[in-house]
């Protein structure tokens, strides 16, 4: 898969090594057939991503313990 497809995974295992590095094992059930078709793969880990509309913090106000968007 060289098309930049994002695959949602979970961190299944984490271990800190003696040299200070960290080993992570990711778990997924999607695109498994495509991934195992390669002997070696490169990947980029995206820890979190957001989608949708962005509202600046200055536009959020609180009323009766509820956060509301300030409509100007």
DSSP file (Angstrom, degrees, kcal/mol; ACC not computed):
  #  RESIDUE AA STRUCTURE BP1 BP2  ACC     N-H-->O    O-->H-N    N-H-->O    O-->H-N    TCO  KAPPA ALPHA  PHI   PSI    X-CA   Y-CA   Z-CA
    1    1 A X              0   0    0      0, 0.0     3,-0.2     0, 0.0    37,-0.0   0.000 360.0 360.0 360.0 104.5    0.0    0.0    0.0
    2    2 A X        +     0   0    0      1,-0.1     0, 0.0     2,-0.1     0, 0.0   0.175 360.0  93.3-113.1  16.2    1.8    3.0   -1.2
    3    3 A X  S    S-     0   0    0      2,-0.0    -1,-0.1     1,-0.0     0, 0.0   0.377 100.1-107.7 -93.5   5.3   -1.2    5.3   -1.5
    4    4 A X        +     0   0    0     -3,-0.2     2,-0.1     1,-0.2    -2,-0.1   0.740  53.3 175.6  78.0  23.3   -1.0    6.9    1.9
    5    5 A X        -     0   0    0      1,-0.1     2,-0.4     2,-0.0    -1,-0.2  -0.414  25.2-135.0 -63.9 132.6   -4.0    5.0    3.4
    6    6 A X        -     0   0    0     -2,-0.1     2,-0.5     2,-0.0    -1,-0.1  -0.777  18.0-163.2 -90.3 133.0   -4.5    5.7    7.1
    7    7 A X        -     0   0    0     -2,-0.4     2,-0.5    24,-0.0    24,-0.0  -0.971  15.5-134.1-118.3 125.6   -5.3    2.6    9.2
    8    8 A X        +     0   0    0     -2,-0.5    22,-0.3     2,-0.0     2,-0.3  -0.676  37.4 166.4 -80.9 125.7   -6.8    3.0   12.6
    9    9 A X        -     0   0    0     -2,-0.5     2,-0.3    19,-0.1    19,-0.2  -0.827  28.9-132.2-131.6 168.8   -4.9    0.8   15.1
   10   10 A X  E     -A   27   0A   0     17,-2.1    17,-2.6    -2,-0.3     2,-0.8  -0.914  29.1-110.1-119.5 153.0   -4.7    0.4   18.9
   11   11 A X  E     +A   26   0A   0     -2,-0.3    15,-0.2    15,-0.2     3,-0.1  -0.751  37.1 177.2 -82.0 113.7   -1.5    0.0   20.9
   12   12 A X  E     +     0   0A   0     13,-3.0     2,-0.3    -2,-0.8    14,-0.2   0.761  63.9  11.4 -89.7 -29.0   -1.6   -3.6   22.1
   13   13 A X  E     -A   25   0A   0     12,-1.4    12,-2.5     2,-0.0     2,-0.4  -0.991  58.0-172.2-154.1 140.6    1.7   -3.7   23.9
   14   14 A X  E     +A   24   0A   0     -2,-0.3     2,-0.4    10,-0.2    10,-0.2  -0.998   8.8 172.2-138.0 132.2    4.3   -1.2   25.1
   15   15 A X  E     -A   23   0A   0      8,-2.2     8,-3.1    -2,-0.4     2,-0.5  -0.981  26.1-137.4-143.1 128.6    7.7   -2.0   26.6
   16   16 A X  E     -A   22   0A   0     -2,-0.4     6,-0.2     6,-0.2     2,-0.1  -0.729  27.3-139.5 -83.5 129.2   10.5    0.4   27.5
   17   17 A X    >   -     0   0    0      4,-3.4     3,-1.5    -2,-0.5    -1,-0.0  -0.381  21.0-109.7 -84.6 164.3   13.9   -1.1   26.5
   18   18 A X  T 3  S+     0   0    0      1,-0.3    -1,-0.1     2,-0.1    -2,-0.0   0.792 117.8  57.9 -64.0 -28.9   17.1   -0.9   28.5
   19   19 A X  T 3  S-     0   0    0      2,-0.1    -1,-0.3     1,-0.1     3,-0.1   0.400 123.1-102.6 -84.6   4.7   18.6    1.5   26.0
   20   20 A X  S <  S+     0   0    0     -3,-1.5    -2,-0.1     1,-0.3     2,-0.1   0.273  83.7 122.9  95.0 -11.1   15.7    4.0   26.6
   21   21 A X        -     0   0    0     -5,-0.1    -4,-3.4     1,-0.0     2,-0.4  -0.349  55.9-130.3 -78.6 166.4   13.9    3.2   23.4
   22   22 A X  E     -A   16   0A   0     -6,-0.2     2,-0.5    -3,-0.1    -6,-0.2  -0.968   8.1-150.0-122.6 133.0   10.2    2.0   23.4
   23   23 A X  E     -A   15   0A   0     -8,-3.1    -8,-2.2    -2,-0.4     2,-0.4  -0.898  17.2-172.5-102.0 127.0    8.8   -1.0   21.6
   24   24 A X  E     -A   14   0A   0     -2,-0.5     2,-0.5   -10,-0.2   -10,-0.2  -0.951  12.5-157.8-118.7 139.0    5.2   -0.7   20.6
   25   25 A X  E     -A   13   0A   0    -12,-2.5   -13,-3.0    -2,-0.4   -12,-1.4  -0.976  15.2-155.1-114.5 121.6    3.0   -3.5   19.1
   26   26 A X  E     -A   11   0A   0     -2,-0.5     2,-0.4   -15,-0.2   -15,-0.2  -0.677   1.9-153.2 -96.1 149.7    0.0   -2.2   17.1
   27   27 A X  E     +A   10   0A   0    -17,-2.6   -17,-2.1    -2,-0.3     2,-0.3  -0.982  22.7 154.9-125.8 134.1   -3.2   -4.2   16.6
   28   28 A X        -     0   0    0     -2,-0.4   -19,-0.1   -19,-0.2     3,-0.0  -0.981  32.5-161.9-149.7 158.7   -5.6   -3.9   13.7
   29   29 A X  S    S+     0   0    0     -2,-0.3     2,-0.4     3,-0.0     3,-0.3   0.314  70.5  86.3-121.4   3.1   -8.1   -5.9   11.8
   30   30 A X  S    S+     0   0    0    -22,-0.3   -23,-0.0     1,-0.2     0, 0.0  -0.830  96.1   4.4-107.7 146.4   -8.3   -3.8    8.7
   31   31 A X  S  > S+     0   0    0     -2,-0.4     4,-2.1     1,-0.1    -1,-0.2   0.695  79.9 140.4  60.3  23.5   -6.1   -4.1    5.6
   32   32 A X  H  >  +     0   0    0     -3,-0.3     4,-2.5     1,-0.2     5,-0.2   0.920  68.2  51.6 -63.1 -43.9   -4.3   -7.1    7.1
   33   33 A X  H  > S+     0   0    0      1,-0.2     4,-0.6     2,-0.2    -1,-0.2   0.892 111.2  47.9 -61.0 -40.1   -4.1   -9.0    3.8
   34   34 A X  H  4 S+     0   0    0      1,-0.2     3,-0.4     2,-0.2     4,-0.3   0.888 112.6  48.9 -68.0 -38.5   -2.5   -6.0    2.1
   35   35 A X  H >< S+     0   0    0     -4,-2.1     3,-1.3     1,-0.2    -2,-0.2   0.894 108.9  50.7 -70.1 -40.3    0.0   -5.5    4.9
   36   36 A X  H 3< S+     0   0    0     -4,-2.5    -1,-0.2     1,-0.3    -2,-0.2   0.592  93.0  76.2 -76.9  -7.6    1.2   -9.1    5.1
   37   37 A X  T 3< S+     0   0    0     -4,-0.6     2,-0.3    -3,-0.4    -1,-0.3   0.681  87.9  73.1 -72.7 -16.0    1.8   -9.1    1.3
   38   38 A X    <   -     0   0    0     -3,-1.3     3,-0.1    -4,-0.3     0, 0.0  -0.784  67.8-152.8-102.2 142.8    5.0   -7.1    1.9
   39   39 A X  S    S+     0   0    0     -2,-0.3     2,-0.4     1,-0.3    -1,-0.1   0.841  88.8  17.4 -75.9 -35.7    8.2   -8.4    3.4
   40   40 A X  S    S-     0   0    0      2,-0.0     2,-0.3     0, 0.0    -1,-0.3  -1.000  71.6-175.7-140.5 135.2    9.1   -5.0    4.7
   41   41 A X        -     0   0    0     -2,-0.4     2,-0.4    -3,-0.1    -6,-0.0  -0.944  15.1-146.8-130.8 154.3    7.0   -1.9    5.2
   42   42 A X        -     0   0    0     -2,-0.3     2,-0.3     2,-0.0    -2,-0.0  -0.910  24.2-179.0-112.8 146.4    7.6    1.7    6.3
   43   43 A X        -     0   0    0     -2,-0.4     2,-0.5     2,-0.0    -2,-0.0  -0.976  24.8-142.2-145.6 159.7    5.0    3.6    8.3
   44   44 A X        -     0   0    0     -2,-0.3     2,-0.6     2,-0.0    -2,-0.0  -0.991  22.7-138.6-121.2 127.7    4.4    6.9    9.9
   45   45 A X        -     0   0    0     -2,-0.5     2,-0.7     2,-0.0     3,-0.1  -0.767  11.6-165.6 -91.6 124.2    2.6    7.0   13.2
   46   46 A X        -     0   0    0     -2,-0.6     3,-0.1     1,-0.2    -2,-0.0  -0.934   3.6-164.2-106.2 108.4   -0.1    9.7   13.6
   47   47 A X        -     0   0    0     -2,-0.7     2,-0.3     1,-0.2    -1,-0.2   0.881  68.9 -11.1 -66.3 -38.6   -0.8    9.8   17.3
   48   48 A X        -     0   0    0     -3,-0.1     2,-0.3     2,-0.0    -1,-0.2  -0.986  60.8-171.0-156.6 153.8   -4.1   11.7   16.9
   49   49 A X        -     0   0    0     -2,-0.3     2,-0.3    -3,-0.1    -3,-0.0  -0.983  10.2-147.4-145.1 156.3   -5.9   13.6   14.3
   50   50 A X        -     0   0    0     -2,-0.3     2,-0.3     2,-0.1    -2,-0.0  -0.905  11.2-174.8-123.7 150.0   -9.0   15.8   14.2
   51   51 A X        +     0   0    0     -2,-0.3     2,-0.2     2,-0.1    -2,-0.0  -0.975  43.4  43.2-139.8 157.4  -11.6   16.4   11.6
   52   52 A X  S    S-     0   0    0     -2,-0.3     2,-0.2     2,-0.0    -2,-0.1  -0.660  95.0 -17.9 109.1-166.4  -14.6   18.7   11.3
   53   53 A X        -     0   0    0     -2,-0.2     2,-0.5     1,-0.0    -2,-0.1  -0.515  57.6-137.6 -79.1 143.1  -15.0   22.4   12.1
   54   54 A X        -     0   0    0     -2,-0.2     2,-0.5     0, 0.0    -2,-0.0  -0.889  15.9-167.8-103.4 130.0  -12.5   24.2   14.2
   55   55 A X        -     0   0    0     -2,-0.5     5,-0.1     2,-0.0     2,-0.0  -0.969  23.9-121.7-116.2 125.7  -13.8   26.7   16.8
   56   56 A X    >   -     0   0    0     -2,-0.5     3,-1.9     1,-0.1     4,-0.3  -0.346  20.1-121.5 -65.6 147.4  -11.4   29.0   18.5
   57   57 A X  G >  S+     0   0    0      1,-0.3     3,-1.5     2,-0.2    -1,-0.1   0.809 111.0  65.4 -57.4 -31.0  -11.2   28.8   22.3
   58   58 A X  G 3  S+     0   0    0      1,-0.3    -1,-0.3     3,-0.0    -2,-0.1   0.700  96.0  57.5 -67.3 -17.5  -12.2   32.4   22.6
   59   59 A X  G <  S+     0   0    0     -3,-1.9    11,-4.8    10,-0.0     2,-0.5   0.486  88.4  91.5 -90.2  -3.9  -15.6   31.6   21.0
   60   60 A X  E <   +B   69   0B   0     -3,-1.5     2,-0.3    -4,-0.3     9,-0.2  -0.809  52.4 174.7 -97.3 128.8  -16.5   29.1   23.8
   61   61 A X  E     -B   68   0B   0      7,-2.9     7,-3.6    -2,-0.5     2,-0.4  -0.898  24.5-127.0-128.2 160.1  -18.4   30.3   26.8
   62   62 A X  E     +B   67   0B   0     -2,-0.3     2,-0.4     5,-0.2     5,-0.2  -0.909  26.2 171.0-113.6 134.1  -19.8   28.5   29.8
   63   63 A X  E >  S-B   66   0B   0      3,-2.8     3,-1.4    -2,-0.4    -2,-0.0  -0.970  73.8 -10.4-142.1 123.7  -23.4   28.9   31.0
   64   64 A X  T 3  S-     0   0    0     -2,-0.4     3,-0.1     1,-0.3    -1,-0.1   0.901 128.1 -56.8  53.3  45.3  -25.0   26.7   33.7
   65   65 A X  T 3  S+     0   0    0      1,-0.2     2,-0.4     0, 0.0    -1,-0.3   0.654 116.6 114.1  62.3  18.5  -22.0   24.4   33.6
   66   66 A X  E <   -B   63   0B   0     -3,-1.4    -3,-2.8     2,-0.0     2,-0.5  -0.957  66.0-129.1-118.0 138.0  -22.5   23.8   29.8
   67   67 A X  E     -B   62   0B   0     -2,-0.4     2,-0.3    -5,-0.2    -5,-0.2  -0.744  31.6-177.1 -88.5 129.6  -20.0   24.9   27.2
   68   68 A X  E     -B   61   0B   0     -7,-3.6    -7,-2.9    -2,-0.5     2,-0.5  -0.903  30.1-112.3-125.5 152.2  -21.6   26.9   24.4
   69   69 A X  E     -B   60   0B   0     -2,-0.3     2,-0.7    -9,-0.2    -9,-0.2  -0.743  34.2-123.4 -84.4 127.5  -20.3   28.4   21.2
   70   70 A X        -     0   0    0    -11,-4.8     2,-0.8    -2,-0.5    -1,-0.0  -0.602  23.5-149.8 -72.2 111.8  -20.4   32.2   21.3
   71   71 A X              0   0    0     -2,-0.7    -1,-0.1     1,-0.2    -2,-0.0  -0.765 360.0 360.0 -89.8 110.2  -22.5   33.2   18.3
   72   72 A X              0   0    0     -2,-0.8    -1,-0.2   -13,-0.0    -2,-0.0   0.388 360.0 360.0-102.7 360.0  -21.3   36.6   17.1
